[in-house]
Amino acid sequence: MGDIASKIDGSFETASISELADAPVAALQGVSAGDAEHLKAAFNIKTVRDLGTNKHFLWAQAIAKLAE
């Protein structure tokens, strides 16, 4: 995955991995507060952990990998 710091918002740069997992999804670089609201409304995703373990996203990732 490389450098985690380049993938998160600067305000979370000192957070531990556990803290990042429980951080709001907007802590990810490129995810706006509006994007986070859409994820919450559509999939009840509130945290980075929720996003990373969401079954729909995992299924899509598996399909994409198999298609390679």
CHARMM-style PDB file with segment names, atoms N, HN, CA, C and O in Angstrom:
ATOM      1  N   MET     1       0.828  -1.192   0.000  1.00  0.00      PROA
ATOM      2  CA  MET     1       0.000   0.000   0.000  1.00  0.00      PROA
ATOM      3  C   MET     1       0.868   1.250   0.000  1.00  0.00      PROA
ATOM      4  O   MET     1       0.432   2.320  -0.423  1.00  0.00      PROA
ATOM      5  N   GLY     2       2.087   1.106   0.473  1.00  0.00      PROA
ATOM      6  HN  GLY     2       2.441   0.236   0.817  1.00  0.00      PROA
ATOM      7  CA  GLY     2       2.973   2.257   0.435  1.00  0.00      PROA
ATOM      8  C   GLY     2       2.785   3.200   1.599  1.00  0.00      PROA
ATOM      9  O   GLY     2       2.424   2.799   2.706  1.00  0.00      PROA
ATOM     10  N   ASP     3       3.038   4.452   1.321  1.00  0.00      PROA
ATOM     11  HN  ASP     3       3.332   4.777   0.423  1.00  0.00      PROA
ATOM     12  CA  ASP     3       3.004   5.491   2.329  1.00  0.00      PROA
ATOM     13  C   ASP     3       1.578   5.863   2.712  1.00  0.00      PROA
ATOM     14  O   ASP     3       0.875   6.503   1.930  1.00  0.00      PROA
ATOM     15  N   ILE     4       1.145   5.472   3.898  1.00  0.00      PROA
ATOM     16  HN  ILE     4       1.715   4.951   4.533  1.00  0.00      PROA
ATOM     17  CA  ILE     4      -0.212   5.760   4.374  1.00  0.00      PROA
ATOM     18  C   ILE     4      -0.445   7.261   4.475  1.00  0.00      PROA
ATOM     19  O   ILE     4      -1.539   7.744   4.181  1.00  0.00      PROA
ATOM     20  N   ALA     5       0.569   7.993   4.887  1.00  0.00      PROA
ATOM     21  HN  ALA     5       1.458   7.601   5.126  1.00  0.00      PROA
ATOM     22  CA  ALA     5       0.412   9.439   5.092  1.00  0.00      PROA
ATOM     23  C   ALA     5      -0.062  10.156   3.833  1.00  0.00      PROA
ATOM     24  O   ALA     5      -0.758  11.167   3.919  1.00  0.00      PROA
ATOM     25  N   SER     6       0.308   9.641   2.674  1.00  0.00      PROA
ATOM     26  HN  SER     6       0.873   8.819   2.605  1.00  0.00      PROA
ATOM     27  CA  SER     6      -0.102  10.287   1.423  1.00  0.00      PROA
ATOM     28  C   SER     6      -1.545   9.951   1.039  1.00  0.00      PROA
ATOM     29  O   SER     6      -2.074  10.477   0.060  1.00  0.00      PROA
ATOM     30  N   LYS     7      -2.159   9.086   1.806  1.00  0.00      PROA
ATOM     31  HN  LYS     7      -1.729   8.659   2.601  1.00  0.00      PROA
ATOM     32  CA  LYS     7      -3.520   8.646   1.491  1.00  0.00      PROA
ATOM     33  C   LYS     7      -4.567   9.153   2.471  1.00  0.00      PROA
ATOM     34  O   LYS     7      -5.753   8.844   2.350  1.00  0.00      PROA
ATOM     35  N   ILE     8      -4.113   9.938   3.444  1.00  0.00      PROA
ATOM     36  HN  ILE     8      -3.151  10.190   3.543  1.00  0.00      PROA
ATOM     37  CA  ILE     8      -5.040  10.464   4.446  1.00  0.00      PROA
ATOM     38  C   ILE     8      -4.955  11.983   4.516  1.00  0.00      PROA
ATOM     39  O   ILE     8      -3.963  12.587   4.109  1.00  0.00      PROA
ATOM     40  N   ASP     9      -6.001  12.574   5.033  1.00  0.00      PROA
ATOM     41  HN  ASP     9      -6.807  12.083   5.363  1.00  0.00      PROA
ATOM     42  CA  ASP     9      -6.046  14.017   5.246  1.00  0.00      PROA
ATOM     43  C   ASP     9      -4.983  14.397   6.274  1.00  0.00      PROA
ATOM     44  O   ASP     9      -4.737  13.658   7.228  1.00  0.00      PROA
ATOM     45  N   GLY    10      -4.361  15.546   6.072  1.00  0.00      PROA
ATOM     46  HN  GLY    10      -4.561  16.146   5.297  1.00  0.00      PROA
ATOM     47  CA  GLY    10      -3.279  15.999   6.947  1.00  0.00      PROA
ATOM     48  C   GLY    10      -3.630  16.064   8.421  1.00  0.00      PROA
ATOM     49  O   GLY    10      -2.755  15.886   9.269  1.00  0.00      PROA
ATOM     50  N   SER    11      -4.881  16.314   8.743  1.00  0.00      PROA
ATOM     51  HN  SER    11      -5.592  16.458   8.055  1.00  0.00      PROA
ATOM     52  CA  SER    11      -5.266  16.410  10.155  1.00  0.00      PROA
ATOM     53  C   SER    11      -5.212  15.057  10.868  1.00  0.00      PROA
ATOM     54  O   SER    11      -5.340  14.998  12.091  1.00  0.00      PROA
ATOM     55  N   PHE    12      -5.023  13.969  10.112  1.00  0.00      PROA
ATOM     56  HN  PHE    12      -4.919  14.017   9.119  1.00  0.00      PROA
ATOM     57  CA  PHE    12      -4.950  12.636  10.710  1.00  0.00      PROA
ATOM     58  C   PHE    12      -3.546  12.043  10.615  1.00  0.00      PROA
ATOM     59  O   PHE    12      -3.355  10.856  10.881  1.00  0.00      PROA
ATOM     60  N   GLU    13      -2.565  12.863  10.238  1.00  0.00      PROA
ATOM     61  HN  GLU    13      -2.720  13.827  10.022  1.00  0.00      PROA
ATOM     62  CA  GLU    13      -1.228  12.331   9.985  1.00  0.00      PROA
ATOM     63  C   GLU    13      -0.545  11.745  11.218  1.00  0.00      PROA
ATOM     64  O   GLU    13       0.360  10.923  11.073  1.00  0.00      PROA
ATOM     65  N   THR    14      -0.943  12.136  12.407  1.00  0.00      PROA
ATOM     66  HN  THR    14      -1.678  12.803  12.524  1.00  0.00      PROA
ATOM     67  CA  THR    14      -0.325  11.578  13.618  1.00  0.00      PROA
ATOM     68  C   THR    14      -1.164  10.464  14.240  1.00  0.00      PROA
ATOM     69  O   THR    14      -0.799   9.927  15.286  1.00  0.00      PROA
ATOM     70  N   ALA    15      -2.266  10.118  13.616  1.00  0.00      PROA
ATOM     71  HN  ALA    15      -2.561  10.555  12.766  1.00  0.00      PROA
ATOM     72  CA  ALA    15      -3.144   9.077  14.154  1.00  0.00      PROA
ATOM     73  C   ALA    15      -2.519   7.695  13.944  1.00  0.00      PROA
ATOM     74  O   ALA    15      -1.816   7.454  12.962  1.00  0.00      PROA
ATOM     75  N   SER    16      -2.792   6.809  14.881  1.00  0.00      PROA
ATOM     76  HN  SER    16      -3.362   7.005  15.678  1.00  0.00      PROA
ATOM     77  CA  SER    16      -2.339   5.424  14.743  1.00  0.00      PROA
ATOM     78  C   SER    16      -3.230   4.717  13.710  1.00  0.00      PROA
ATOM     79  O   SER    16      -4.269   5.243  13.309  1.00  0.00      PROA
ATOM     80  N   ILE    17      -2.818   3.551  13.298  1.00  0.00      PROA
ATOM     81  HN  ILE    17      -1.975   3.124  13.623  1.00  0.00      PROA
ATOM     82  CA  ILE    17      -3.623   2.779  12.345  1.00  0.00      PROA
ATOM     83  C   ILE    17      -4.996   2.473  12.941  1.00  0.00      PROA
ATOM     84  O   ILE    17      -6.002   2.550  12.236  1.00  0.00      PROA
ATOM     85  N   SER    18      -5.051   2.133  14.212  1.00  0.00      PROA
ATOM     86  HN  SER    18      -4.234   2.071  14.785  1.00  0.00      PROA
ATOM     87  CA  SER    18      -6.337   1.863  14.874  1.00  0.00      PROA
ATOM     88  C   SER    18      -7.221   3.101  14.872  1.00  0.00      PROA
ATOM     89  O   SER    18      -8.425   3.015  14.629  1.00  0.00      PROA
ATOM     90  N   GLU    19      -6.617   4.249  15.146  1.00  0.00      PROA
ATOM     91  HN  GLU    19      -5.639   4.318  15.344  1.00  0.00      PROA
ATOM     92  CA  GLU    19      -7.377   5.495  15.128  1.00  0.00      PROA
ATOM     93  C   GLU    19      -7.852   5.824  13.718  1.00  0.00      PROA
ATOM     94  O   GLU    19      -8.967   6.311  13.535  1.00  0.00      PROA
ATOM     95  N   LEU    20      -7.008   5.559  12.720  1.00  0.00      PROA
ATOM     96  HN  LEU    20      -6.102   5.164  12.869  1.00  0.00      PROA
ATOM     97  CA  LEU    20      -7.411   5.801  11.333  1.00  0.00      PROA
ATOM     98  C   LEU    20      -8.577   4.916  10.928  1.00  0.00      PROA
ATOM     99  O   LEU    20      -9.486   5.364  10.229  1.00  0.00      PROA
ATOM    100  N   ALA    21      -8.557   3.669  11.359  1.00  0.00      PROA
ATOM    101  HN  ALA    21      -7.818   3.305  11.927  1.00  0.00      PROA
ATOM    102  CA  ALA    21      -9.646   2.750  11.022  1.00  0.00      PROA
ATOM    103  C   ALA    21     -10.977   3.260  11.566  1.00  0.00      PROA
ATOM    104  O   ALA    21     -12.018   3.074  10.936  1.00  0.00      PROA
ATOM    105  N   ASP    22     -10.948   3.889  12.707  1.00  0.00      PROA
ATOM    106  HN  ASP    22     -10.102   4.040  13.219  1.00  0.00      PROA
ATOM    107  CA  ASP    22     -12.171   4.384  13.334  1.00  0.00      PROA
ATOM    108  C   ASP    22     -12.456   5.850  13.017  1.00  0.00      PROA
ATOM    109  O   ASP    22     -13.420   6.423  13.524  1.00  0.00      PROA
ATOM    110  N   ALA    23     -11.612   6.454  12.175  1.00  0.00      PROA
ATOM    111  HN  ALA    23     -10.829   5.988  11.763  1.00  0.00      PROA
ATOM    112  CA  ALA    23     -11.790   7.858  11.782  1.00  0.00      PROA
ATOM    113  C   ALA    23     -12.932   7.967  10.765  1.00  0.00      PROA
ATOM    114  O   ALA    23     -13.273   6.990  10.099  1.00  0.00      PROA
ATOM    115  N   PRO    24     -13.509   9.146  10.654  1.00  0.00      PROA
ATOM    116  CA  PRO    24     -14.539   9.360   9.628  1.00  0.00      PROA
ATOM    117  C   PRO    24     -13.954   9.074   8.242  1.00  0.00      PROA
ATOM    118  O   PRO    24     -12.769   9.304   8.002  1.00  0.00      PROA
ATOM    119  N   VAL    25     -14.777   8.582   7.353  1.00  0.00      PROA
ATOM    120  HN  VAL    25     -15.740   8.395   7.547  1.00  0.00      PROA
ATOM    121  CA  VAL    25     -14.321   8.229   6.011  1.00  0.00      PROA
ATOM    122  C   VAL    25     -13.717   9.438   5.289  1.00  0.00      PROA
ATOM    123  O   VAL    25     -12.889   9.263   4.396  1.00  0.00      PROA
ATOM    124  N   ALA    26     -14.107  10.636   5.651  1.00  0.00      PROA
ATOM    125  HN  ALA    26     -14.780  10.778   6.377  1.00  0.00      PROA
ATOM    126  CA  ALA    26     -13.538  11.842   5.056  1.00  0.00      PROA
ATOM    127  C   ALA    26     -12.066  12.027   5.437  1.00  0.00      PROA
ATOM    128  O   ALA    26     -11.409  12.925   4.911  1.00  0.00      PROA
ATOM    129  N   ALA    27     -11.542  11.201   6.335  1.00  0.00      PROA
ATOM    130  HN  ALA    27     -12.076  10.472   6.763  1.00  0.00      PROA
ATOM    131  CA  ALA    27     -10.120  11.254   6.666  1.00  0.00      PROA
ATOM    132  C   ALA    27      -9.271  10.774   5.492  1.00  0.00      PROA
ATOM    133  O   ALA    27      -8.072  11.047   5.445  1.00  0.00      PROA
ATOM    134  N   LEU    28      -9.876  10.066   4.551  1.00  0.00      PROA
ATOM    135  HN  LEU    28     -10.851   9.844   4.589  1.00  0.00      PROA
ATOM    136  CA  LEU    28      -9.162   9.605   3.366  1.00  0.00      PROA
ATOM    137  C   LEU    28      -8.987  10.750   2.378  1.00  0.00      PROA
ATOM    138  O   LEU    28      -9.915  11.523   2.140  1.00  0.00      PROA
ATOM    139  N   GLN    29      -7.812  10.851   1.816  1.00  0.00      PROA
ATOM    140  HN  GLN    29      -7.058  10.223   2.010  1.00  0.00      PROA
ATOM    141  CA  GLN    29      -7.493  11.863   0.821  1.00  0.00      PROA
ATOM    142  C   GLN    29      -8.501  11.767  -0.333  1.00  0.00      PROA
ATOM    143  O   GLN    29      -8.705  10.691  -0.894  1.00  0.00      PROA
ATOM    144  N   GLY    30      -9.113  12.871  -0.674  1.00  0.00      PROA
ATOM    145  HN  GLY    30      -8.948  13.745  -0.218  1.00  0.00      PROA
ATOM    146  CA  GLY    30     -10.033  12.897  -1.806  1.00  0.00      PROA
ATOM    147  C   GLY    30     -11.481  12.589  -1.490  1.00  0.00      PROA
ATOM    148  O   GLY    30     -12.332  12.666  -2.375  1.00  0.00      PROA
ATOM    149  N   VAL    31     -11.782  12.239  -0.241  1.00  0.00      PROA
ATOM    150  HN  VAL    31     -11.090  12.176   0.478  1.00  0.00      PROA
ATOM    151  CA  VAL    31     -13.171  11.989   0.159  1.00  0.00      PROA
ATOM    152  C   VAL    31     -13.665  13.230   0.906  1.00  0.00      PROA
ATOM    153  O   VAL    31     -13.196  13.542   2.001  1.00  0.00      PROA
ATOM    154  N   SER    32     -14.606  13.920   0.298  1.00  0.00      PROA
ATOM    155  HN  SER    32     -14.987  13.667  -0.591  1.00  0.00      PROA
ATOM    156  CA  SER    32     -15.124  15.152   0.901  1.00  0.00      PROA
ATOM    157  C   SER    32     -16.188  14.838   1.943  1.00  0.00      PROA
ATOM    158  O   SER    32     -16.645  13.700   2.054  1.00  0.00      PROA
ATOM    159  N   ALA    33     -16.572  15.840   2.695  1.00  0.00      PROA
ATOM    160  HN  ALA    33     -16.201  16.764   2.605  1.00  0.00      PROA
ATOM    161  CA  ALA    33     -17.665  15.677   3.663  1.00  0.00      PROA
ATOM    162  C   ALA    33     -18.943  15.288   2.943  1.00  0.00      PROA
ATOM    163  O   ALA    33     -19.723  14.484   3.452  1.00  0.00      PROA
ATOM    164  N   GLY    34     -19.165  15.852   1.762  1.00  0.00      PROA
ATOM    165  HN  GLY    34     -18.531  16.506   1.349  1.00  0.00      PROA
ATOM    166  CA  GLY    34     -20.339  15.492   0.967  1.00  0.00      PROA
ATOM    167  C   GLY    34     -20.302  14.046   0.507  1.00  0.00      PROA
ATOM    168  O   GLY    34     -21.316  13.350   0.548  1.00  0.00      PROA
ATOM    169  N   ASP    35     -19.122  13.588   0.065  1.00  0.00      PROA
ATOM    170  HN  ASP    35     -18.298  14.154   0.032  1.00  0.00      PROA
ATOM    171  CA  ASP    35     -18.956  12.183  -0.322  1.00  0.00      PROA
ATOM    172  C   ASP    35     -19.261  11.279   0.867  1.00  0.00      PROA
ATOM    173  O   ASP    35     -19.934  10.257   0.731  1.00  0.00      PROA
ATOM    174  N   ALA    36     -18.754  11.674   2.040  1.00  0.00      PROA
ATOM    175  HN  ALA    36     -18.208  12.504   2.150  1.00  0.00      PROA
ATOM    176  CA  ALA    36     -18.978  10.885   3.251  1.00  0.00      PROA
ATOM    177  C   ALA    36     -20.462  10.788   3.574  1.00  0.00      PROA
ATOM    178  O   ALA    36     -20.940   9.733   3.990  1.00  0.00      PROA
ATOM    179  N   GLU    37     -21.189  11.876   3.385  1.00  0.00      PROA
ATOM    180  HN  GLU    37     -20.800  12.733   3.046  1.00  0.00      PROA
ATOM    181  CA  GLU    37     -22.643  11.846   3.629  1.00  0.00      PROA
ATOM    182  C   GLU    37     -23.348  10.899   2.667  1.00  0.00      PROA
ATOM    183  O   GLU    37     -24.276  10.189   3.055  1.00  0.00      PROA
ATOM    184  N   HSD    38     -22.907  10.891   1.412  1.00  0.00      PROA
ATOM    185  HN  HSD    38     -22.154  11.468   1.097  1.00  0.00      PROA
ATOM    186  CA  HSD    38     -23.500   9.976   0.428  1.00  0.00      PROA
ATOM    187  C   HSD    38     -23.217   8.518   0.791  1.00  0.00      PROA
ATOM    188  O   HSD    38     -24.100   7.668   0.681  1.00  0.00      PROA
ATOM    189  N   LEU    39     -21.999   8.232   1.220  1.00  0.00      PROA
ATOM    190  HN  LEU    39     -21.282   8.923   1.309  1.00  0.00      PROA
ATOM    191  CA  LEU    39     -21.657   6.868   1.638  1.00  0.00      PROA
ATOM    192  C   LEU    39     -22.482   6.434   2.845  1.00  0.00      PROA
ATOM    193  O   LEU    39     -22.911   5.284   2.940  1.00  0.00      PROA
ATOM    194  N   LYS    40     -22.695   7.374   3.768  1.00  0.00      PROA
ATOM    195  HN  LYS    40     -22.347   8.308   3.691  1.00  0.00      PROA
ATOM    196  CA  LYS    40     -23.504   7.077   4.950  1.00  0.00      PROA
ATOM    197  C   LYS    40     -24.950   6.801   4.551  1.00  0.00      PROA
ATOM    198  O   LYS    40     -25.560   5.847   5.034  1.00  0.00      PROA
ATOM    199  N   ALA    41     -25.492   7.630   3.677  1.00  0.00      PROA
ATOM    200  HN  ALA    41     -24.996   8.405   3.285  1.00  0.00      PROA
ATOM    201  CA  ALA    41     -26.882   7.468   3.255  1.00  0.00      PROA
ATOM    202  C   ALA    41     -27.090   6.179   2.463  1.00  0.00      PROA
ATOM    203  O   ALA    41     -28.086   5.482   2.652  1.00  0.00      PROA
ATOM    204  N   ALA    42     -26.157   5.872   1.587  1.00  0.00      PROA
ATOM    205  HN  ALA    42     -25.347   6.438   1.434  1.00  0.00      PROA
ATOM    206  CA  ALA    42     -26.326   4.715   0.705  1.00  0.00      PROA
ATOM    207  C   ALA    42     -25.968   3.389   1.368  1.00  0.00      PROA
ATOM    208  O   ALA    42     -26.650   2.386   1.157  1.00  0.00      PROA
ATOM    209  N   PHE    43     -24.898   3.376   2.171  1.00  0.00      PROA
ATOM    210  HN  PHE    43     -24.343   4.190   2.342  1.00  0.00      PROA
ATOM    211  CA  PHE    43     -24.378   2.115   2.699  1.00  0.00      PROA
ATOM    212  C   PHE    43     -24.158   2.103   4.208  1.00  0.00      PROA
ATOM    213  O   PHE    43     -23.620   1.135   4.745  1.00  0.00      PROA
ATOM    214  N   ASN    44     -24.562   3.157   4.891  1.00  0.00      PROA
ATOM    215  HN  ASN    44     -24.999   3.943   4.455  1.00  0.00      PROA
ATOM    216  CA  ASN    44     -24.339   3.297   6.336  1.00  0.00      PROA
ATOM    217  C   ASN    44     -22.850   3.235   6.686  1.00  0.00      PROA
ATOM    218  O   ASN    44     -22.466   2.710   7.731  1.00  0.00      PROA
ATOM    219  N   ILE    45     -22.026   3.778   5.799  1.00  0.00      PROA
ATOM    220  HN  ILE    45     -22.338   4.205   4.950  1.00  0.00      PROA
ATOM    221  CA  ILE    45     -20.579   3.825   6.017  1.00  0.00      PROA
ATOM    222  C   ILE    45     -20.246   5.138   6.713  1.00  0.00      PROA
ATOM    223  O   ILE    45     -20.505   6.221   6.189  1.00  0.00      PROA
ATOM    224  N   LYS    46     -19.664   5.019   7.910  1.00  0.00      PROA
ATOM    225  HN  LYS    46     -19.454   4.140   8.336  1.00  0.00      PROA
ATOM    226  CA  LYS    46     -19.307   6.201   8.692  1.00  0.00      PROA
ATOM    227  C   LYS    46     -17.808   6.317   8.924  1.00  0.00      PROA
ATOM    228  O   LYS    46     -17.287   7.421   9.088  1.00  0.00      PROA
ATOM    229  N   THR    47     -17.115   5.192   8.939  1.00  0.00      PROA
ATOM    230  HN  THR    47     -17.538   4.296   8.806  1.00  0.00      PROA
ATOM    231  CA  THR    47     -15.686   5.203   9.260  1.00  0.00      PROA
ATOM    232  C   THR    47     -14.875   4.556   8.135  1.00  0.00      PROA
ATOM    233  O   THR    47     -15.421   3.909   7.241  1.00  0.00      PROA
ATOM    234  N   VAL    48     -13.566   4.749   8.207  1.00  0.00      PROA
ATOM    235  HN  VAL    48     -13.123   5.274   8.933  1.00  0.00      PROA
ATOM    236  CA  VAL    48     -12.663   4.101   7.260  1.00  0.00      PROA
ATOM    237  C   VAL    48     -12.827   2.583   7.368  1.00  0.00      PROA
ATOM    238  O   VAL    48     -12.815   1.888   6.351  1.00  0.00      PROA
ATOM    239  N   ARG    49     -12.978   2.070   8.573  1.00  0.00      PROA
ATOM    240  HN  ARG    49     -12.988   2.634   9.398  1.00  0.00      PROA
ATOM    241  CA  ARG    49     -13.177   0.634   8.779  1.00  0.00      PROA
ATOM    242  C   ARG    49     -14.458   0.161   8.094  1.00  0.00      PROA
ATOM    243  O   ARG    49     -14.470  -0.884   7.442  1.00  0.00      PROA
ATOM    244  N   ASP    50     -15.532   0.929   8.242  1.00  0.00      PROA
ATOM    245  HN  ASP    50     -15.523   1.777   8.771  1.00  0.00      PROA
ATOM    246  CA  ASP    50     -16.790   0.578   7.581  1.00  0.00      PROA
ATOM    247  C   ASP    50     -16.599   0.462   6.070  1.00  0.00      PROA
ATOM    248  O   ASP    50     -17.107  -0.466   5.441  1.00  0.00      PROA
ATOM    249  N   LEU    51     -15.863   1.411   5.498  1.00  0.00      PROA
ATOM    250  HN  LEU    51     -15.451   2.165   6.010  1.00  0.00      PROA
ATOM    251  CA  LEU    51     -15.628   1.403   4.050  1.00  0.00      PROA
ATOM    252  C   LEU    51     -14.798   0.187   3.649  1.00  0.00      PROA
ATOM    253  O   LEU    51     -15.102  -0.488   2.666  1.00  0.00      PROA
ATOM    254  N   GLY    52     -13.759  -0.080   4.412  1.00  0.00      PROA
ATOM    255  HN  GLY    52     -13.512   0.469   5.211  1.00  0.00      PROA
ATOM    256  CA  GLY    52     -12.856  -1.183   4.094  1.00  0.00      PROA
ATOM    257  C   GLY    52     -13.440  -2.559   4.290  1.00  0.00      PROA
ATOM    258  O   GLY    52     -12.917  -3.536   3.755  1.00  0.00      PROA
ATOM    259  N   THR    53     -14.512  -2.653   5.046  1.00  0.00      PROA
ATOM    260  HN  THR    53     -14.937  -1.859   5.481  1.00  0.00      PROA
ATOM    261  CA  THR    53     -15.118  -3.964   5.311  1.00  0.00      PROA
ATOM    262  C   THR    53     -16.526  -4.094   4.739  1.00  0.00      PROA
ATOM    263  O   THR    53     -17.210  -5.086   4.988  1.00  0.00      PROA
ATOM    264  N   ASN    54     -16.957  -3.105   3.981  1.00  0.00      PROA
ATOM    265  HN  ASN    54     -16.401  -2.298   3.779  1.00  0.00      PROA
ATOM    266  CA  ASN    54     -18.297  -3.148   3.396  1.00  0.00      PROA
ATOM    267  C   ASN    54     -18.376  -4.279   2.378  1.00  0.00      PROA
ATOM    268  O   ASN    54     -17.544  -4.365   1.476  1.00  0.00      PROA
ATOM    269  N   LYS    55     -19.373  -5.144   2.522  1.00  0.00      PROA
ATOM    270  HN  LYS    55     -20.050  -5.074   3.255  1.00  0.00      PROA
ATOM    271  CA  LYS    55     -19.461  -6.327   1.660  1.00  0.00      PROA
ATOM    272  C   LYS    55     -19.589  -5.969   0.181  1.00  0.00      PROA
ATOM    273  O   LYS    55     -19.026  -6.661  -0.668  1.00  0.00      PROA
ATOM    274  N   HSD    56     -20.302  -4.925  -0.136  1.00  0.00      PROA
ATOM    275  HN  HSD    56     -20.759  -4.363   0.553  1.00  0.00      PROA
ATOM    276  CA  HSD    56     -20.466  -4.545  -1.536  1.00  0.00      PROA
ATOM    277  C   HSD    56     -19.145  -4.098  -2.159  1.00  0.00      PROA
ATOM    278  O   HSD    56     -18.845  -4.433  -3.305  1.00  0.00      PROA
ATOM    279  N   PHE    57     -18.372  -3.348  -1.404  1.00  0.00      PROA
ATOM    280  HN  PHE    57     -18.616  -3.076  -0.474  1.00  0.00      PROA
ATOM    281  CA  PHE    57     -17.075  -2.903  -1.896  1.00  0.00      PROA
ATOM    282  C   PHE    57     -16.107  -4.076  -2.003  1.00  0.00      PROA
ATOM    283  O   PHE    57     -15.309  -4.137  -2.938  1.00  0.00      PROA
ATOM    284  N   LEU    58     -16.171  -5.003  -1.057  1.00  0.00      PROA
ATOM    285  HN  LEU    58     -16.819  -4.954  -0.297  1.00  0.00      PROA
ATOM    286  CA  LEU    58     -15.316  -6.186  -1.113  1.00  0.00      PROA
ATOM    287  C   LEU    58     -15.681  -7.066  -2.305  1.00  0.00      PROA
ATOM    288  O   LEU    58     -14.796  -7.593  -2.979  1.00  0.00      PROA
ATOM    289  N   TRP    59     -16.981  -7.230  -2.570  1.00  0.00      PROA
ATOM    290  HN  TRP    59     -17.700  -6.802  -2.023  1.00  0.00      PROA
ATOM    291  CA  TRP    59     -17.409  -8.012  -3.734  1.00  0.00      PROA
ATOM    292  C   TRP    59     -16.916  -7.370  -5.021  1.00  0.00      PROA
ATOM    293  O   TRP    59     -16.403  -8.056  -5.905  1.00  0.00      PROA
ATOM    294  N   ALA    60     -17.071  -6.057  -5.128  1.00  0.00      PROA
ATOM    295  HN  ALA    60     -17.488  -5.499  -4.410  1.00  0.00      PROA
ATOM    296  CA  ALA    60     -16.627  -5.338  -6.327  1.00  0.00      PROA
ATOM    297  C   ALA    60     -15.116  -5.480  -6.509  1.00  0.00      PROA
ATOM    298  O   ALA    60     -14.637  -5.664  -7.628  1.00  0.00      PROA
ATOM    299  N   GLN    61     -14.376  -5.395  -5.418  1.00  0.00      PROA
ATOM    300  HN  GLN    61     -14.766  -5.246  -4.509  1.00  0.00      PROA
ATOM    301  CA  GLN    61     -12.923  -5.530  -5.486  1.00  0.00      PROA
ATOM    302  C   GLN    61     -12.544  -6.938  -5.957  1.00  0.00      PROA
ATOM    303  O   GLN    61     -11.645  -7.092  -6.783  1.00  0.00      PROA
ATOM    304  N   ALA    62     -13.220  -7.958  -5.440  1.00  0.00      PROA
ATOM    305  HN  ALA    62     -13.951  -7.833  -4.768  1.00  0.00      PROA
ATOM    306  CA  ALA    62     -12.937  -9.335  -5.837  1.00  0.00      PROA
ATOM    307  C   ALA    62     -13.234  -9.538  -7.322  1.00  0.00      PROA
ATOM    308  O   ALA    62     -12.453 -10.177  -8.027  1.00  0.00      PROA
ATOM    309  N   ILE    63     -14.339  -9.008  -7.793  1.00  0.00      PROA
ATOM    310  HN  ILE    63     -14.973  -8.489  -7.220  1.00  0.00      PROA
ATOM    311  CA  ILE    63     -14.705  -9.129  -9.205  1.00  0.00      PROA
ATOM    312  C   ILE    63     -13.658  -8.445 -10.082  1.00  0.00      PROA
ATOM    313  O   ILE    63     -13.241  -8.991 -11.104  1.00  0.00      PROA
ATOM    314  N   ALA    64     -13.241  -7.253  -9.676  1.00  0.00      PROA
ATOM    315  HN  ALA    64     -13.580  -6.810  -8.847  1.00  0.00      PROA
ATOM    316  CA  ALA    64     -12.236  -6.520 -10.444  1.00  0.00      PROA
ATOM    317  C   ALA    64     -10.924  -7.277 -10.503  1.00  0.00      PROA
ATOM    318  O   ALA    64     -10.284  -7.314 -11.553  1.00  0.00      PROA
ATOM    319  N   LYS    65     -10.511  -7.880  -9.402  1.00  0.00      PROA
ATOM    320  HN  LYS    65     -11.032  -7.850  -8.549  1.00  0.00      PROA
ATOM    321  CA  LYS    65      -9.269  -8.655  -9.357  1.00  0.00      PROA
ATOM    322  C   LYS    65      -9.367  -9.890 -10.249  1.00  0.00      PROA
ATOM    323  O   LYS    65      -8.431 -10.210 -10.982  1.00  0.00      PROA
ATOM    324  N   LEU    66     -10.506 -10.580 -10.184  1.00  0.00      PROA
ATOM    325  HN  LEU    66     -11.266 -10.319  -9.589  1.00  0.00      PROA
ATOM    326  CA  LEU    66     -10.695 -11.766 -11.014  1.00  0.00      PROA
ATOM    327  C   LEU    66     -10.706 -11.419 -12.498  1.00  0.00      PROA
ATOM    328  O   LEU    66     -10.311 -12.230 -13.335  1.00  0.00      PROA
ATOM    329  N   ALA    67     -11.153 -10.226 -12.815  1.00  0.00      PROA
ATOM    330  HN  ALA    67     -11.474  -9.567 -12.135  1.00  0.00      PROA
ATOM    331  CA  ALA    67     -11.221  -9.806 -14.210  1.00  0.00      PROA
ATOM    332  C   ALA    67      -9.851  -9.436 -14.789  1.00  0.00      PROA
ATOM    333  O   ALA    67      -9.702  -9.321 -16.006  1.00  0.00      PROA
ATOM    334  N   GLU    68      -8.874  -9.253 -13.937  1.00  0.00      PROA
ATOM    335  HN  GLU    68      -8.996  -9.346 -12.949  1.00  0.00      PROA
ATOM    336  CA  GLU    68      -7.523  -8.874 -14.428  1.00  0.00      PROA
ATOM    337  C   GLU    68      -6.858 -10.013 -15.180  1.00  0.00      PROA
ATOM    338  OT1 GLU    68      -5.731  -9.865 -15.654  1.00  0.00      PROA
TER     339      GLU     68
END
